[in-house]
Amino acid sequence: MRVLVLGGGSFVGRAIAEDFLREGHELTLFSRGRTGSGLFPGVPRRAGDRDTGDYASLREGAWDAVVDVSAYVPRHVAQAAGALGERAGRYVFISSNAVYRPGGGPGADEDAPRLPPERGTEEIGRDTYGPLKVACEEEVLSRYGRRATIVRPGIVAGPYDQQDLFTYWVRRAARGGRVALPGDPGQPVQVLDSRDLARLVVLLVTGDRPGVFNAVGPAEPVTLGGLIQACAAAAGSRVRVVPVPSGAVPGGFPLVRADPVWALSFQRSAARARAAGMPATPLEVTAADVLAWDRGRGEPPLAVGLSPREEDALLAGAGREGRG
Ligand SMILES: NC(=O)c1ccc[n+]([C@@H]2O[C@H](COP(=O)([O-])OP(=O)(O)OC[C@H]3O[C@@H](n4cnc5c(N)ncnc54)[C@H](OP(=O)(O)O)[C@@H]3O)[C@@H](O)[C@H]2O)c1
C-alpha cells in the first residue's frame, strides 16, 4: 500500500515507519527535515512545516492511507486534510489517552468521557495537550468520517524514546540495590511497547479499519513495584523498592501518579486494539531492549528522575526500612 507518514523521524513515528517498511509498503515521509533525516535511506521525503502551514510539497501524489503522528493542534489536521483533498484514503490519527477525563478506572474503554475540546489556543502544555488532541480528533472525524481511524496511546516505551519516563526505571533498576520510589509500589501503571503500537497501526491501515482504539499495555495488569522488578529481571540485577513520600520530589516523578484519580487512568482497556491484532510484548522484553539501546547510546543524562546522589539523600531519610 502507498502510505504517507506525517512525521516518522523520532520515536513513535519511527517505529510505525519501520513496521510499514518491513512489510514492504510504499512509504513517503513528510517533515521539516530536522529530526532523523538520515533514517530510512531510499524512502521518498517531502519537506514542509505544520507550524507555518507549508504543505506545498504534498501537492502531487496519492496515498491509500495517511498516518498523522505529528498533529497537536486542530489546525495541523485541517491544513493537512485541505492540502491532501481526496488524494488520501484512510486518515489514521495518533491521538493520546490524555483526551480522557482523569479517572476512568479498571477496564475503561474508548467510550469513557473525554475532556472538552480546546480551540482557543495553540499553546501545548499540561492542561491543553489533551483538550487540543480532542479538537484534533473532532477535525479528523468531521473531515474523514468512515475513513478516519483514531489511535489513543497511553505512555509509550521502547528504543529511541525521547520522554525518559520508562527509561529512567530501566536504567535505575539495572543499577540494583535500594531503589527510592516517591510513590505507592501498588499503583497501577500502563506502558505500551512502541513496536506493539506500530503493529496496531499497520494492521488498522492494511485492514482499512475505521474507529477509535485505545493503545495501552502490557497485556497483564502491572504495578509500579512490579514494573521496577521487571526492569531488574531484564537487567539481571536485584532491587529492593523503598517507598519515600511522593512529595519528596517536587514536580512529579516518572510514571508516579500521586493523585489516586490519575492513577485510575492507568487501568484502561486495550481490548478493542487486541482484538484488532495489537501484540503484547512482555514488559521484560521492552525493558531489555530499552536497556540495550540506552547502553548503546552511552546513557546520556535523563530529563526526569533522581541522580544517584539525590536518591542516596532520600534513602538516608527513609531510614533502615527496606534496607537489603
Ligand atoms: N511518547 C508517548 O508516550 C506518547 C503517548 C501518547 C501519544 N503520543 C503521540 O505520539 C506522537 C509523538 O510521536 P513522536 O514525536 O515520537 O513521532 P515521530 O513521528 O517519530 O517524530 C516526530 C516527527 O514529526 C516531525 N515534525 C515535528 N514538528 C513538525 C512540523 N512542525 N512540521 C512537520 N513535521 C514536524 C519531526 O520531523 P522534523 O523535526 O524533521 O520536522 C519528526 O519526524 C504525538 O502525536 C504524541 O501525541 C506519544
The ligand as a Gaussian input file, in Angstrom:
#p B3LYP/6-31G(d) Opt

LIG

0 1
 N        5.547000       9.095000      23.568000
 C        4.428000       8.789000      24.184000
 O        4.421000       8.230000      25.293000
 C        3.092000       9.143000      23.538000
 C        1.925000       8.834000      24.224000
 C        0.693000       9.155000      23.625000
 C        0.663000       9.764000      22.385000
 N        1.832000      10.082000      21.754000
 C        1.744000      10.747000      20.457000
 O        2.735000      10.226000      19.578000
 C        3.197000      11.285000      18.754000
 C        4.664000      11.561000      19.049000
 O        5.373000      10.817000      18.265000
 P        6.924000      11.065000      18.010000
 O        7.324000      12.501000      18.231000
 O        7.619000      10.011000      18.731000
 O        6.780000      10.837000      16.433000
 P        7.799000      10.752000      15.261000
 O        6.938000      10.808000      14.046000
 O        8.738000       9.626000      15.409000
 O        8.623000      12.137000      15.397000
 C        8.033000      13.389000      15.203000
 C        8.109000      13.754000      13.709000
 O        7.350000      14.902000      13.421000
 C        8.109000      15.784000      12.627000
 N        7.684000      17.157000      12.928000
 C        7.760000      17.771000      14.129000
 N        7.309000      19.038000      14.018000
 C        6.941000      19.203000      12.726000
 C        6.414000      20.288000      11.986000
 N        6.182000      21.478000      12.559000
 N        6.152000      20.117000      10.678000
 C        6.400000      18.933000      10.071000
 N        6.898000      17.857000      10.717000
 C        7.171000      18.000000      12.028000
 C        9.556000      15.520000      13.017000
 O       10.486000      15.790000      11.999000
 P       11.188000      17.233000      11.849000
 O       11.686000      17.654000      13.176000
 O       12.260000      16.954000      10.842000
 O       10.111000      18.149000      11.311000
 C        9.537000      14.015000      13.260000
 O        9.741000      13.315000      12.066000
 C        2.413000      12.510000      19.078000
 O        1.272000      12.608000      18.252000
 C        2.004000      12.244000      20.521000
 O        0.859000      12.969000      20.897000
 C        3.036000       9.783000      22.297000

